[in-house]
Amino acid sequence: MPIYEYGCRKCGHEFEELVFSDATPKCPDCGSDDVEKLMSKCCHTGGGCGCSSYGAESSGGGGGCAGCSGGHCASCGH
């Protein structure tokens, strides 16, 4: 059963939910059912990059770590 990330359109809260069916979950903060599924963020950890946590954003689109600018990082070479 997959875990999805959602964002509440009413209060802006982002949360994860283990989904058992096609039902859309309610926001745990405000109770609204006006939520949208979000694109999950991930972190490329190959190539010697010091980034080891999921959820760090890569601005280059081709991997790297959160410190990469435009996909070029002096610390990991991506």
N, C-alpha and C positions, 0 to 999 in steps of 0.2 A: 504494500500500500504506500503510495507516494506521499511525500510531504511537499506541499505547495506554499508559496509565499503570496500573501494577499495584502492589498492596501485598501483602507476604508475611505470611501469618497466623502463621507460625512465629517469624520473627525481627523482624518489623515494618518491614523495609526497603522503601522505595518506589522504583520504578524505571520507566523507559520502555522499551518494546520495539517494534521494527518487526515487524508481524505479517504473515506470508505466507500463513497458512491459519487454520483454526479451532482449531489446537492451542494449548493454554495454555503459556506459557513457564515456565521454572524461575527461581527467585530467584538472581540472580548472586552474592549474598553467602553464602547457606547451602545452595543447591542444592535447596531444597524445591520441590515442585510444588503446594503448598497456597497458591496465590495468588489474589487477587480483582482484578477490573478496577475501577479507581477512576474517579470522576467527575472530569474534567479541570477545572482552575481556569482562569479567563480574566480579562482586564482590559479594561474599557470605556475606550477612549482618546478618545472624542469629547467635545465640549463644553469644551475647554480645560483638561482635567484634566492635571496634571503627571505622571501615571502613564504610563510608556511601556514597561514590561516585562510580558510575559506571566507569569501565575502569581501576580500580586498579588491578594489577596483583596478582594472588595467585600462589605462586611457588609450593605449596603442591598438587595441583590438587583436593583437597578435600574441599576446602573452606578456609576461614580465611581472613586475611587482607594483605595489601601490605608489612607489616613488618614481616610476617610469613616466617620462613626458613624451608623448607622441610616439611611444613604442621604442624609444631609445633610452637605455639606462646604463650609467657608468658602472654600477655595482654588479649587474648581472649580464650586461652585453646584449640585451634584447631590445 
